[in-house]
């Protein structure tokens, strides 16, 4: 199961596992400025805050989306 990573280069990385995705559209409806299926890359996490991304990812019905909080204290 391949997982793709999309980082906002600050504090969060969005993980997407295509094989789990049920294409419910919750992501696109919730944060259209981040998720655009017609764009390359289709996930642009820099277009939302960490808090907005976490809330939306937690609402993903299939579990295809996840996140990693980046430790930038190093």
C-alpha positions in Angstrom: 0.0 0.0 0.0 1.7 3.1 -1.2 1.3 6.3 0.8 2.0 9.7 -0.7 3.3 12.6 1.3 2.5 16.3 0.9 4.2 18.8 3.2 3.5 22.4 3.8 7.2 22.9 4.5 6.4 24.1 8.1 4.6 22.0 10.6 2.5 19.3 9.0 2.7 16.6 6.4 -0.5 15.2 4.8 -0.4 11.5 4.1 -2.7 10.0 1.4 -3.1 6.3 0.8 -4.9 6.1 -2.6 -5.9 2.4 -2.2 -8.0 3.3 0.9 -9.7 6.3 -0.7 -13.4 6.0 -1.2 -13.7 9.3 -3.1 -16.4 10.6 -0.8 -15.4 14.1 -1.6 -15.3 15.3 2.0 -11.8 16.7 1.6 -12.6 18.6 -1.6 -15.9 20.0 -0.1 -14.2 20.9 3.2 -11.0 22.5 1.9 -11.2 23.1 -1.8 -8.2 25.4 -1.7 -6.1 22.4 -0.5 -7.7 19.5 -2.4 -8.1 19.9 -6.2 -8.3 16.5 -8.0 -7.6 18.3 -11.3 -4.3 19.9 -10.2 -0.8 18.4 -9.9 -0.1 17.9 -7.1 -3.7 17.6 -6.1 -3.0 18.2 -2.4 -1.5 21.6 -1.4 -1.4 21.7 2.4 0.3 25.1 2.3 -3.1 26.6 1.5 -4.6 25.9 5.0 -3.6 26.1 8.6 -2.4 23.1 10.5 -5.6 23.2 12.5 -7.8 23.3 9.4 -5.9 20.3 7.9 -6.1 18.3 11.1 -9.9 18.9 11.5 -10.5 17.9 7.8 -8.3 14.9 7.9 -10.0 13.6 11.1 -13.3 13.8 9.1 -12.0 11.6 6.3 -14.5 8.7 6.2 -12.2 6.1 4.6 -9.0 6.8 6.6 -7.1 7.4 3.4 -5.8 10.7 4.8 -3.6 11.0 7.8 -1.0 13.6 9.0 2.3 13.9 10.7 3.2 16.9 12.9 6.7 17.9 12.0 9.2 18.6 14.7 10.9 21.8 13.7 12.7 22.3 17.0 15.9 20.8 15.6 
